[in-house]
Amino acid sequence: MVVQVNIKLDEKILKELEELLKKKYVKTKKEAFEKALLLLIRHYKASEITEKINIIREGTEEMPSVTKAIIESHEEENSE
């Protein structure tokens, strides 16, 4: 389902959008808005994931990274 949304834009943004259209970076204004909104959504989702990872990692700063732990484990196995 497609829903129509009406917005008011700053004239400078509209001129930049017209340049994107002229340079054929996007085919339509609709495409430009969809791409811009998807980038915005992805940005905020990535920020949320990063924040969750940082919360999980709190207090583990002194622990070796998983990669380092695996390498050390392999080195121990090979030295035996």
Secondary structure by P-SEA (a helix, b strand, c coil): cbbbbbbcccaaaaaaaaaaaaacccccaaaaaaaaaaaaaaaaaaaaaaaaaaaaaccccccccaaaaaaaaaaaaaac
